[in-house]
Amino acid sequence: MPVATVTPVNTDDTSLISKRAARARPLFDPPIVKRAIGDSFVKLNPRAMMKNPVMFVVEVGAVMTTILAARDLASGAALGGFTFQITLWLWFTVLFANFAEAMAEGRGKAQADTLRKTKTETTARKLINGKTETVAATMLRAGDVVLVEAGETIPGDGDVIEGIASVDESAITGESAPVIRESGGDRSAVTGGTKVLSDWIKVKITSNPGETFLDRMIALVEGAERQKTPNEIALNIMIAGLTLVFLLAVVTLQPFAAFSVHSSGSGTAPSVTVLISLLVCLIPTTIGGLLSAIGIAGMDRVMQHNVLAMSGKAVEAAGDVNTLLLDKTGTITLGNRQAVEFIPLNGVTEAEVADAAQLSSLADETPEGRSIVVLAKQRYNIRGREVAEHEAHFIPFTAQTRMSGVDIDGRQVRKGATDSVMEFVAEHGGAPCGELTEITDRISRSGGTPLVVADGGRALGVVHLKDVVKGGMRERFEQLRAMGIRTVMITGDNPLTASAIAAEAGVDDFLAQATPRDKMDLIKKEQAGGRLVAMTGDGTNDAPALAQADVGLAMNTGTMAAKEAGNMVDLDSNPTKLIEIVAIGKQLLMTRGALFTFSIANDVAKYFAILPAMFMVTYPEMGKLNIMGLHTPQSAVLAAVIFNALIIMALIPLALRGVKYRPMSAASLLRRNLLIYGVGGVIAPFPGIWLIDRLLGLLRLA
């Protein structure tokens, strides 16, 4: 079998969000729109409509007016054309609401189709007694071993048990930059549907058909497993209650109007068509038609960030999070200690320390060793040297010696832990140095790691290693603080180091020397105080805490136990993604709240806009309240019904994109919603209905 020689690949993920934004589908992608139009008619099935009580009432009203329109047109009644137009726009109202939901679902279905095609067309080379046998990927079972070479698709979820290869995971994560997968360590997990670009790997399958990560993705992005969230259920109940109240109010209008006409001997009682139109205009059809689309679109926005949400509840919970637990390493810091400065002792120049430190690190392939070489090059333009002709002998780091270095041209250059290097210096005739102890203690107190550099019996200075906090983290934590979210850094470091990094990063609190039990206790303590907790994790030891947290974001490169325990999986394995998830969750709640505010305000305004014109035939005195000068009761009713339908269509982009998110307090958010969507909802119907009424008059449609 060939020896693996993996070509280095670029795994920089600093611009993941911008790349996703660039590749995101257009809001009204023609294939999705075409599919959504067809689905809008399929959703007219009463069994499906009953899940949305508001729109079900509208559909029942549309059916009734359809019957009335057919009767009036057949009999040649004077108002047959009016009834027909009302019927047409009532059906449009239902279809527009269905279209909003179908558009939200369509984006997921398009992705599911791509994933399903990948799944069904894949074959596998199964290893049986040392020989390969080609089988369909759907025939693989947990425990089977397959060989995958360059250009082939990995047939199922599994672990690499032999070999190393670069893998293109864009089919799953959407990213084109390949990643390295190899046996052992935390980069051994592979996902079915991804493609090997170079070399080969043996994969032990870990899932049975129908249970793979790809199967779960298909079901989730299609919305097949989407369940309504508690807030969404509560809002549906409230909307249904309002609908029932308005239904009772409108039904009782008929006998009162008939009695009034009979008593006064003048006027005409409103027809059933008019009453149905009034009901549709007064019930919260706007939010009722868009509520489901808002939830589905929220899950889609999470998916655009390459996070697989196991339920809509997880996305919504992210919007209500009060406490955010973040691992220090790889989340708040870059993940590896980096050399940040060379500190010389008296009588030694900084350049000498840099030169010796780089020389002792030329064969050091650790991130710390590489950072020393880079820092010496940046500060003093000291470049790597050819040491072969000098018969250099490199000394590797071991847990026993706790130092590394090089013997070259009679010099013995070492770097390492303070006590180990000072013992080496003493063995070569050097003396203890109080200045050195002072420098190393100062670095340790600041949360850094000191590496002493020596040349034989002479101590030269110290290399300061520290966890480098990622750029912009302090600003991001300030944003979270403005949102009312408390951030807690979790680390295995000692309290001194943890305190220094926490202060630099700007987190609100930290948990040092954390064990899995400590994480669980912290989460339970926060939850006991009535707070929702979110955290990230990737290891088996994180699984209990991920399961306990209200929002558990597991890394795709992590263990299966972690992915099963969390209610979200980050396909990019980027722990800082949790901050984006919180923002998306809050955007979902903001969008729902904004459109609910608009819908209720809109209904109130429609009541005052059309009721005087609608009933001025029954009660002529109400004509004085027709401040907009609507032409006739028929034009007022028809204008209101048309406006009611069109406003749903106009708000579909806002429901799908979401209200633009800005970090702010709950009080500020409430004021913003009332000012923009509350006031806007009150004002919009007046010019809208007036304009439609004028157009109907010009076109002689009412």
Buried (B, 14 or more C-beta within 10 A) or exposed (E): EEEBEBEEBEEEBEEBBEBBEEEBBEBEBEEBBEBBBEBBEEBBEEEBBEEBBBBBBBBBBBBBBBEBBBEBEEEEBEBBBBBBBBBBBBBBBBBBBBBBBBBBBBBBBBBBBBBBEBBEEBBBBBBEEEEEEEBEBBEBEBEBBBBBBEEBBBBBBBBBEBBBBBBBBBBBBBBEBBBBBBBEEEBBBBBBBBBBBBBBBBBBBBBBBEEBBBBBBBBBBBBEEBEBBEBBEEBBEBBBEBBEEBBEEBEEBBEEBBEBBEEEEEBEBBBBBBBBBBBBBBBBBBBBBBBBBBBBBBBBBBBBBBBBBBBBBBBBBBBBBBBBBBBBBBBBBBBBBBBBBBBBBEEBEBBBBBBBBBBBBBBBEEBBBBBBBBBBBEBBEBEEEEBEEBEBEBBEBEEEBBBBBBBBEEBBBBBBBBEBBBBBBEEEEBEEBEEBEEBBEBBBEBBBBBBBBBBBBBBBBBBBBBBBBBEEBBEBBEBBBEBEBBBBBBBBBEEEBBBBBBEBBBBBEBBBEBEBEBBBBBBEEBBEEEBBBBBBBBBBBBBBBBBBBBBBBBBBBBBBBBBEBBBBBBBBBBBBBBBBBBBBBBBBBBBBBBBBBBBBBBBBBBBBBBBBBBBBBBBEEBEEBBEBEBBBBBBBBBBBBBBBBBBBBBBBEBBBEBBEBBBBEEEEBBEBBBEBBBBBBBEBBBEBBBEBBBBBBEEEBB
